[in-house]
Amino acid sequence: MPGHFLLTNLLLEKMKTTARETGVEGRIVNLSSVAHICPYPDGILFEAINDKSRYFDKFAYGQSKLANLLHANELSRRLQVLLHIYSLSLSLSLSLFSSLPGGWCR
């Protein structure tokens, strides 16, 4: 989860400088999935992010995808740029998640 955030923050000033010097703006692309609708029932568990006793792989994946979207949204707000969201076959993704055993996705 912190990988996208950290990498973006490490590259951001370089991207701004390059855009000023060359007139060519770069892009930040964050990839997520429909799994963002399936984090832990309480949302992102900031207070227990490394708690192995509460870990469930499907919820952890959903939590990481939700964090990706929240990061992209906040970055868009702070940089005052338009956030583009594209979806590839959302209905297919939803059907795949809803068919997983255990009903882990709300």
C-alpha positions in Angstrom: 0.0 0.0 0.0 2.6 2.7 0.8 4.5 1.8 -2.4 2.3 4.0 -4.7 2.3 6.9 -2.2 6.0 6.8 -1.6 7.1 6.4 -5.2 4.8 9.3 -6.3 6.1 11.6 -3.6 9.7 10.7 -4.4 9.1 11.6 -8.1 6.8 14.5 -7.8 9.3 17.4 -7.6 11.3 15.9 -10.4 8.2 15.7 -12.5 7.3 19.3 -11.8 10.9 20.5 -12.6 10.9 18.5 -15.8 7.6 20.0 -16.8 8.8 23.5 -16.2 12.1 23.0 -18.0 10.8 21.2 -21.0 7.2 22.2 -21.3 6.2 18.6 -21.3 4.0 17.4 -18.5 4.2 13.9 -17.2 1.4 11.7 -16.0 0.9 9.8 -12.8 -1.0 6.6 -13.4 -2.4 4.5 -10.5 -3.9 1.2 -11.2 -6.6 -0.2 -9.0 -9.5 -2.6 -9.3 -13.1 -3.0 -8.4 -11.8 -4.7 -5.2 -11.7 -1.3 -3.6 -15.4 -2.0 -2.7 -14.2 -5.0 -0.6 -11.9 -3.8 2.2 -12.2 -4.8 5.8 -15.7 -4.2 7.1 -14.3 -1.2 9.1 -12.5 0.2 6.1 -8.7 0.8 6.2 -7.3 -0.5 9.4 -4.7 2.1 10.0 -4.3 1.2 13.7 -3.8 -2.5 12.8 -2.1 -2.3 9.5 0.5 -5.0 10.4 -1.6 -7.0 12.8 -1.2 -10.6 11.6 -4.1 -11.8 13.8 -6.6 -9.7 11.8 -5.1 -10.3 8.4 -7.4 -11.7 5.7 -5.9 -11.7 2.2 -9.1 -10.7 0.3 -9.8 -7.8 2.7 -6.1 -6.7 2.6 -6.2 -6.6 -1.1 -9.4 -4.6 -1.1 -7.9 -2.3 1.5 -4.9 -1.7 -0.7 -7.0 -0.9 -3.7 -9.1 1.5 -1.7 -5.9 3.2 -0.5 -4.8 3.6 -4.1 -8.0 5.3 -5.0 -7.9 7.6 -2.0 -4.3 8.5 -2.7 -5.1 9.3 -6.4 -8.1 11.4 -5.3 -6.1 13.4 -2.7 -3.2 13.9 -5.2 -5.6 15.3 -7.7 -7.0 17.7 -5.1 -3.6 18.9 -4.0 -2.2 19.3 -7.4 -5.5 20.8 -8.7 -5.6 18.6 -11.7 -8.3 16.5 -13.2 -8.6 12.9 -12.1 -9.5 10.6 -14.9 -11.0 7.2 -13.9 -11.3 4.5 -16.5 -12.9 1.1 -16.0 -12.2 -2.0 -18.1 -15.2 -4.4 -17.9 -16.6 -3.3 -14.6 -19.5 -5.8 -14.9 -17.1 -8.7 -15.4 -15.0 -7.7 -12.4 -18.1 -7.4 -10.2 -19.3 -10.8 -11.2 -15.9 -12.3 -10.5 -15.8 -10.8 -7.0 -19.4 -11.7 -6.2 -18.8 -15.4 -7.2 -15.8 -15.9 -4.8 -16.5 -18.4 -2.0 -17.3 -17.1 1.5 -19.1 -14.0 0.4 -16.2 -11.8 1.6 -17.2 -8.9 -0.5 -20.1 -6.8 0.8 
